[in-house]
Amino acid sequence: MTIGIIGTGHMGGMLARAFAKTSDETVYVYNRSRAKAEAVAASCPQIVICDTLQQIAALSDVIVVCTKAVDGERVAEQLGRYLTAEQLLLTTISTVDLARWQRLTTATPIKIVPSLTQSVQKGVVLITYPDNVERAVSQAVERRLARIGQPYVVRDTDVRVCSDLTSCGPAFLAYLCQTWAMAASRVSGIPYAETQSLVTNTLIGLAAMLEQGMDFGRVLEQICVPGGVTEAGLEALAGAEEMFVKLHEVTARHAQPSRSITPLPARDAR
């Protein structure tokens, strides 16, 4: 399964390197600014730059569109004419309407939501398929994505909240940990570099326990003693659930389309 990446920004560049690291096959990339593509290609000899959309379409079994949302449909429309029914057209744009993209090309459009954690072959890759996708297609996609992370199939209506947990999640958690380390430094006088290190190593230990099968409830049960200091500290976090409810509400509003979309003409028969 030869992969081509269109758009070599943060996410596209990360995916190109992750796919190259987990396969002996060439990974093709295309970017309007060739300098960005060259920077990604320089990081791995398996990454090869294409000069046109037509070229990357001809060389790849799977195309992954990693552009900004405002550019995605234009790219899909330009690319669609070069693709066949045997190819797959993936996109990392979480707001894409897959039914609409099916009118742009005979290739099968699929939505994926990766995470920065795939740079270390960890974390979750969300997948949303169009209606009536063939089982052989979904199996092939999930097998390939399993090399860079944990594939998780999600309904289109649940993409936003799951994206908050998996794709935005590392940033949200990093922010919480950063502010916690800053607060600890402020109240104690311990240098921030040290409080950050303490939080980081605690997270590493927690992740290892979770990997071994312990869940969040079990962690709380093992550490909290009735009337103890941990229980008192958790009382100070009593409003955390509502904070996260607000977070999901804010991201959902932000992700809603801000402008109307012109209906597409019917796709010409091929």
Stockholm file with secondary structure:
# STOCKHOLM 1.0

chainA/1-270         MTIGIIGTGHMGGMLARAFAKTSDETVYVYNRSRAKAEAVAASCPQIVICDTLQQIAALSDVIVVCTKAVDGERVAEQLGRYLTAEQLLLTTISTVDLARWQRLTTATPIKIVPSLTQSVQKGVVLITYPDNVERAVSQAVERRLARIGQPYVVRDTDVRVCSDLTSCGPAFLAYLCQTWAMAASRVSGIPYAETQSLVTNTLIGLAAMLEQGMDFGRVLEQICVPGGVTEAGLEALAGAEEMFVKLHEVTARHAQPSRSITPLPARDAR
#=GR chainA/1-270 SS CCEEEECCSHHHHHHHHHHHHTCSSCEEEECSSHHHHHHHHTTCTTEEECSSHHHHHHHCSEEEECSCHHHHHHHHHHHHTTCCTTSEEEECCTTCCHHHHHTTCSSEEEEEECCGGGGGTCSEEEEECCTTCCHHHHHHHHHHHTTTSEEEECCGGGHHHHHHHHTSHHHHHHHHHHHHHHHHHHHHCCCHHHHHHHHHHHHHHHHHHHHTTCCHHHHHHHHCCTTSHHHHHHHTTTTHHHHHHHHHHHHHHHHSCSSCCCCCCCCCCC
#=GC SS_cons         CCEEEECCSHHHHHHHHHHHHTCSSCEEEECSSHHHHHHHHTTCTTEEECSSHHHHHHHCSEEEECSCHHHHHHHHHHHHTTCCTTSEEEECCTTCCHHHHHTTCSSEEEEEECCGGGGGTCSEEEEECCTTCCHHHHHHHHHHHTTTSEEEECCGGGHHHHHHHHTSHHHHHHHHHHHHHHHHHHHHCCCHHHHHHHHHHHHHHHHHHHHTTCCHHHHHHHHCCTTSHHHHHHHTTTTHHHHHHHHHHHHHHHHSCSSCCCCCCCCCCC
//
